[in-house]
Amino acid sequence: MRSTRPRLALAVLPVLATVACAGQPDASVSESAPPGIPSPARATELLESTEVAPTGSMDGYDRDRFPHWSAAEGKNCNVRERVLIRDGSDVSTGEDCYPTAGEWDSWYDDGTWTDPSDLDIDHVVPLAEAWRSGASAWSTDEREDFANDLDGPQLVAVTDNVNRSKGDDPPHEWMPPDESVHCGYAAAWVRVKHDWELTVTSEERAALLDVLRDC
């Protein structure tokens, strides 16, 4: 998928495109989850076909090597603002597209917020994790596409301090505090890794399989 992804394809694609890529989405995930999460069974299939490799080097990594919050569909909107609009309810925006009102339920911890400054937009697969699992070899354009991926379950609005507790940890080191979303989180992680042809470590793969088998 990485090699064929259109340059900055930031508008939401038709549902059929999502289904074709990841299989039937999981209808059991909560409304606060990002779009395109596959079922546990489909996620297991995707994981089985994802390359296993040791953790790569962090040499040369810098967050700025993944240009993020690029311009997106909608007047004056960037990707961060599009995610806030998508993930909130009754969202109003100013002329600059930044939300001025709304309500957001955080997928990771079931917190509810009315001030968008209480939210971070999380990269489900963190940028540093992507770097050490294959993205270090990508072009800047490819890394920009990854950091602004609205097509799958890579971006989600969540409580800021919960997101920061995650850092760039993989699933065998961090999972959302709300255990009820572990199945969806694992499936989302797998889909992003698979779609972008990123590798998983043996520890990461084992942790993901343990979660998915219990779903």
N, C-alpha and C positions, 0 to 999 in steps of 0.2 A: 504493500500500500504506500509506503514511504516514497518509492520512486515514481509513482504515478499520481500522487496527490497534486491537484492544481495549485498554482501559486496563490497563497492567501485566500483559499476558498472558505471565507469566513461567514457567509450567509448559511443559515440552517438548510441542509439538503432535504429533499423529500424523504418521507418515512421509508419508502421502498429501498432507498439507497442504504439506510442504516440497517435494515433487516437483511439485505443482501450481504452486507459486510460481516455482520456479527451473529446472524441467526435471529430467531424470534426473541425480542426483548422480554425481560422478566417482568411480568405483570404484577408480581408480588412486592416490588420495591416501593418505598414510600414516595409520596408526592414531592418531597424535598430533595429527592435524589436527582442526579444529572440524567440526561436522556441517553438512550442507547445501551443500557446495561443488559447484557445477555443473561439468559437463565443459567442457573448453576451447572446444569448438564452441558449446555453449549460452552460455557466458560471453561469447563474441564476439558472439552474437546480442543478448544483454542490453546489451552495451556500445554496439552500433550504435544502440540505441533510448534511450540515456542522453543527456540534454542536455549540450552542450558550452558552457561559459561561462568568462569570466575568473575568476581567483581573487577571491573576495569579501573584504570588509573584516573585520578582526579587532576593530573597534570594539565595545566592550561585552562582549567575551568574558571569561568566567570559568568555570573548570572546575566551580565550584559551581552553575552554571546548568544543569548536566546531573546531577541527583541520581542517584548511582550506588550500587551494592551495596544495592539495596532488598530487602525481605523476599521470599523465594521459597518454592517448594514444599518441604516438609520441615520438621520441627520445629526451630524456632529458626534456620533457615538463611537466609542472604542469598545474593544472586546470586554473589558472589565465591566463597563456599564451595561452592555448587552446581557451579560450573565446576571447582573443584579436585577435587571428588568425581567429576564426569563424566570429566575428562581423566586421572585417575590410575588406577592398578591396585592392587588389594588395599588400598583406602583404609579406614581406621578413623577414626571421629570421636568427639569428646567430646560431652557433653550440650549444648554450645553450638554443635554442628555443625562446629566447626573441626577439620580433619584432625589426627590424632595420629600416624598412620603411613600409609605408602603409598609408591608409586614413580611418578614422573612423567617422561615423555620430552618434552623441549621441541621443538616443531615447527620452530621457526626455526633451531635450531643443532644438533639431535640430541643435546643434553646430557641426562643422566639425573640425577634428584635424588630424595632421600628425605626432605628437609626442605622443607615447603611455604613456609618463609620465603625460600627461594632462588628462588621463582617470583613473577612478576607475572601478573595477568590483563590481557592486552592487548586493547584495542579495535582490531580490525583496521583499521577506518577511525577514526582518532583523533577525539576529541571536538572538538579545535580545527579539524581538517580538515572535520568535519561543519559546524561553525559557519560557516566561510568558503565552504561550498558549498551552503548553503541552510538549515541548522538555526537560523541567527540569527532567522529569521522564525517559528519554531515556538513553540508554547506550552511552558511548563515541563513539563506532563504528557507531551507528545510527546518532549521531550528526555530525560525520565526513561525512557520506554519504549525509546528508542534506546540509552541508556547501559547498559541492563539486558537487552538483546535476547538471549534464549536460543533463539529460533526458528531463526536462521540462523547463518552462520559469523562472527559479529561478535566473539565472545569466545573467547579461548584462553589456556591457561596456558603460559607460556614463561619461559625463563631471565631473571631480573630485569635483569641488566646489558645483555643483548641488547635487551630491550624498551626500556630507557632510551636506548640508542644510536639507536633509531628516532625517538624524540621524537614529533613530529606530522608527520613527513615523508611526502609522497606517494610512489608507486612509482617515479617518475622520479628521485627523490632518495635512496631507500632501498629495499633488498630484503633479505630474510633472508640471513644468511651462508651457509646451506646451500642451494646452488643447486638441489638436487633438489626443493625445495619451491616454487620460483618459480612454476611453473604453477598450483599449488593456491592460492598466495597471491594471484596476480593474479585468479584466478577468484573467490576469496572476496571480494576488494576490490570487484570489479565487481558481484557479487550484492548486497552491502550497499548500494553506491551506488544501484543500480537499484531495489531494494526500497524504499528510503527516499526515492526521488525527489530525490537529491542530484545536483549537477552535477559534471562532470569538466572539467578544463582541456584544451586541445589537447595540451600536453606530456604530461600524465597519460595521456590517451587513446592517444597514439602509443606511449608506453612499455608500456602494457598490451597493446596489439595486437602489439607486437614479441614480447613474452613468449608470448602465447597462440598466435601463429602458429608458434612453434617447439616447441610441446608435442606 
